[in-house]
Amino acid sequence: MGLMKAMAEADINWFQSCQIAGMRSLGLSLGWILGILGLFLGMYQFAILIIVVGGVLGMIYMIVAMMSYQNTKKDMIAYVVLITILVATFISYFVLKEFVLSSLINNGGSTTNFLNNIL
């Protein structure tokens, strides 16, 4: 909400920013539901692919929702999205590095079994 108000000069309040987040989670949830279904059916490559497609779909929904508000500089939406993606990537990198990878390394032999089952 702060980036939208400061950079894009959008006329947006807290409730409307929650709607933007809801649009993103709508696309992500569609991908995760179909991805989990693919895991249950044993189609692992399909599951990974559809989760990625759900992420892209969620991003498209979010950008369209950001552009729909009144008095918004549409040129600045790209910069708002870029900053948002960079911050999310930075946070995700540290979460994956510290928690997930360290837990996989500590398990030793089960890591290779885990990776073989995914691929």
N, C-alpha and C positions, 0 to 999 in steps of 0.2 A: 504494500500500500504506500509506503514511504517513497519507493522508487517511482511509482506511478504518479504520485502527487508532485514530487520534486522534478523529475526529468521530463515526463510526458505531459505535465500540467493537467492531469485528468481530474475531473470533478467526481471523486470517489470517496466513499466512506468505508467504515470497518465492515459493515454487513456486505457491501458489494465486493470487497476484497475476499471475503469468505466464499462468495459465489464463484469467483475466479478459481480459488483453490478447489472448490467442489467440481468445477468443470475438468480440472486436471485429474482429480482422483476418479472421475467417471471413466475416462479413457484408460487409466491405469488398472482400475478394477476389472474392466472388460478383458484386458490382457491377462491379468492374473487368474481370473475364473477359467478362461479357456486354457491357460497354461497348466493349471492344476488338473483340469480334465485330461489334457494330453499326457501328464505324468501318470495318472491312474490307468490310462489306456496303453502305456508303454511307448508312446511316441515322444521320445526325449528331445529330438531335434525340433519337432513341431512345437513343443512346449517352450523351448528357449526362443524360437523365432517369434512366436505369438506374444510372448512377454515383451520382447523388444518392440514389436509392432504396437502393442498397447501403450508403451512408453511414448512412442512417437505420436500416436493418436491423442494421448493426454496432453502433449505439448502443443499440438495443433489446436485442440479445444481451448487451451489456456490462452494462446495468442489471439484467437478469434474473440474470446470473451474480453480480453484487454482492449482490443481495438473497437469494441462496440460501445464504449462509454462516451458520453458527450464531451465536447471540447478537449479531446485528446489529440496530442500531436502524434500522428501515426508513424512519423519517421523515427521517433524516439523509442517506440515499442521494441524495435530490434535491439537497441542498446540495453533496455531494461531486461529483456530476455537473456541477452548475453551475460550480463552481470549476475543474473539469477542462476544461470547454468554454471558459471565459473565458481560461484560460492557453493553450490550443491556438489560440484565435482570435487572441490577442495575438501569439504566435510566428508564426503563419501570415501575419498582416498584414505584419510586418517582413520575412519571407522573400520574400513576393510583391512588396512594395514595392521592396526593394533589389535583388533578383536578377532576377526575371522581367520586371518592367516596365522596368527600365533596359536590359535586353538587347533587349526589343522596340522601345524608343524608338531605340536606337542603330542598328537595322536599317533604319529609315526606311520606304521603300516596301513592304518585305515584310511590315510589320505589318498594313497594310490587306488585303493578300492573305490573310494568316493569319486575320484576323477574318472576312473574307468567306467563306472556306472553312468555318469553324466554323458560321456562321449560315446 
